[in-house]
Amino acid sequence: MEESRRGHFLTLSSGSRPEIYTASAPADDARILIVGAGLAGLFLALRLAPRPCTIISPAPLGQAASSAWAQGGLAAALHPEDTPEQHAADTVIAGAGLVDPAIARLIAEDGPTRVRDLIELGVPFDRTPDGQLALSLEAAHSHPRVARVAGDLAGKAIMGALTAAVKAASHIRIIEHARAVGLLQDDNGRIAGAILKDAHGRTSTFTSPETILCTGGSGGLFRVTTNPPQARGDALAMAWSLGAVIADPEFVQFHPTAMDVGLDPSPLATEALRGEGAILVGADGDPFMARYHEQAELAPRDEVARAIHSELSDGRAVFLDTRAALGDQIKDHFPTVFAACMAAGIDPRHDTIPVAPAMHYHMGGILSDTWGLSSLNGLSVCGECASTGAHGANRLASNSLLEAVVMAARIADRLRESDLKHAGDSRGELPADIPEDALQALRRHMAANCGVVRDAPGLTEVLSQIDQLEQQHGPARTLVSARLIAAAALARKESRGGHFRSDYPAPQETPTRTFVSRDRLKTPVLEATS
Ligand SMILES: Cc1cc2nc3c(=O)[nH]c(=O)nc-3n(C[C@H](O)[C@H](O)[C@H](O)COP(=O)(O)OP(=O)(O)OC[C@H]3O[C@@H](n4cnc5c(N)ncnc54)[C@H](O)[C@@H]3O)c2cc1C
């Protein structure tokens, strides 16, 4: 791992009394373990061919993954007037000072090739009448760059094609209805596989010379989220508890326009609706965004989220009005949004859609280098649970699907032919899960005190609630991950990108990343490493 990155080290402590598991790896154990079956996990499994691998999915393959819900699409510099340099530059600007320019460049450069890979796998990206890819322009992109499928069905189509390919691939073994609940580590500190729990609560160990975490985001730790409930930051907790470095956990992106229709998770009303001219209005029908930002509805995502948060905090409901901009076309151009509205009893051709900000994407994650290596031997990370430095303090829209496929291909290139070291006898710790009522309490505290607008009293309160829940239930994965986010948010005394502190509303002069590790320091103090 590179140790020369500019940043802080922050250490958190946790008093654990977990169950202990032991395992022995057979000498011929060469099967790679992929934990999580979203875009990162599926694409990685396919690219590893012919190397044998096993992929773990908590649900039937292809389901319970944010990837399947993606509405916008995948960004890549495919337009004749666009270049990877411009894509990388837009990524760096969006990330508010914390994007690693080298990784932004790498992802932008590999993007077009990876889109072509997806086309080969059967993804039917939208085409122009002359057969070129139809690319749409999204906020903060300087060129049309987003490859879509049938309007807002990109995630469903991509995951459909990949799920079929994985099921047909002879080198991939699939374990469905199981989740990883802990990692195994040998005496030399090498990660040696995972402890799995099936749908009936039965545990087992799975040893492997290389484990790759692809478990997605952390939205499920917040009461209001667009993520599937399986996205609860499991990978962060599992990796952190064995000493992995976690980067920038405080940086969470809140989507401004999740539908506020009493559903959990909240259905998303994609940003593209505002791109097409939909406006944000109050209950009286009056637009309000111009009061907050000169770009009004097209202001950056975090600015729009804070404006809506401010209206809601002052007791004024907020609605998205698509009627004048889209009229009847919403049915065909945004079928996912239309169906979600109709299911909630709202006909967007005639009614406005109630919206609220929701936890949408985790920029932070397990620190990863440009080849997907974490700071622990034998452990790689890919997709939203990783922090490569590509998203900084604020992700550029449609860059996350791109990052997942680019990094999956790089990890596969590294591991396909490599002579993997076998781990020795290993052991793993398994803290208890927290009961459902405690999880819901945690989610409410995180949404209320670690959300769109944060301050020291609120963050201190949520940390004290986590302490209390931990005293009652032990260091459950959800509590560990939530603590990482809240403690780093308290430690970052500035506002930057998706992290807004009302008590520190300005950015500090020098942007620094946060690195959190169980082992680096004894006390939760910050130390510049640059
Ligand atoms: C509604 C919505 C719309 C979005 N739209 C876009 C878009 O248009 N463009 C874009 O670039 N990004 C978009 N994003 C973000 C993007 O979808 C995600 O960042 C990306 O899909 C992450 O891929 P992933 O493979 O890392 O995670 P996921 O696709 O979430 O997959 C994670 C997998 O891990 C499994 N898992 C979780 N915990 C465990 C465990 N403990 N053990 C085993 N398995 C586990 C999950 O069930 C799932 O199978 C959107 C996100 C949402 C929620």
The ligand as a Gaussian input file, in Angstrom:
#p B3LYP/6-31G(d) Opt

LIG

0 1
 C      -31.113000       3.834000      -6.653000
 C      -29.679000       3.972000      -7.074000
 C      -29.359000       4.520000      -8.311000
 C      -28.022000       4.651000      -8.702000
 N      -27.733000       5.115000      -9.965000
 C      -26.441000       5.106000     -10.387000
 C      -26.109000       5.441000     -11.735000
 O      -26.979000       5.726000     -12.540000
 N      -24.805000       5.416000     -12.098000
 C      -23.805000       5.080000     -11.233000
 O      -22.633000       5.071000     -11.623000
 N      -24.097000       4.760000      -9.965000
 C      -25.385000       4.735000      -9.527000
 N      -25.664000       4.378000      -8.242000
 C      -24.568000       3.898000      -7.398000
 C      -24.169000       2.504000      -7.892000
 O      -25.326000       1.778000      -8.179000
 C      -23.348000       1.755000      -6.859000
 O      -22.317000       2.539000      -6.354000
 C      -22.736000       0.507000      -7.501000
 O      -23.782000      -0.248000      -8.064000
 C      -21.992000      -0.300000      -6.478000
 O      -21.704000      -1.564000      -7.018000
 P      -21.166000      -2.671000      -6.044000
 O      -21.029000      -3.912000      -6.845000
 O      -20.010000      -2.147000      -5.306000
 O      -22.336000      -2.818000      -4.946000
 P      -23.778000      -3.449000      -5.077000
 O      -24.287000      -3.419000      -6.448000
 O      -24.627000      -2.826000      -4.018000
 O      -23.547000      -4.980000      -4.712000
 C      -23.151000      -5.367000      -3.413000
 C      -23.426000      -6.842000      -3.241000
 O      -22.918000      -7.286000      -1.980000
 C      -23.943000      -7.972000      -1.268000
 N      -23.604000      -7.898000       0.150000
 C      -23.746000      -6.884000       1.038000
 N      -23.273000      -7.260000       2.244000
 C      -22.820000      -8.526000       2.099000
 C      -22.216000      -9.467000       2.978000
 N      -21.977000      -9.176000       4.266000
 N      -21.869000     -10.688000       2.506000
 C      -22.106000     -11.023000       1.204000
 N      -22.669000     -10.169000       0.312000
 C      -23.017000      -8.944000       0.775000
 C      -25.210000      -7.287000      -1.735000
 O      -26.377000      -8.046000      -1.457000
 C      -24.899000      -7.190000      -3.228000
 O      -25.049000      -8.451000      -3.835000
 C      -26.993000       4.256000      -7.823000
 C      -27.313000       3.739000      -6.570000
 C      -28.630000       3.589000      -6.198000
 C      -28.938000       2.996000      -4.849000

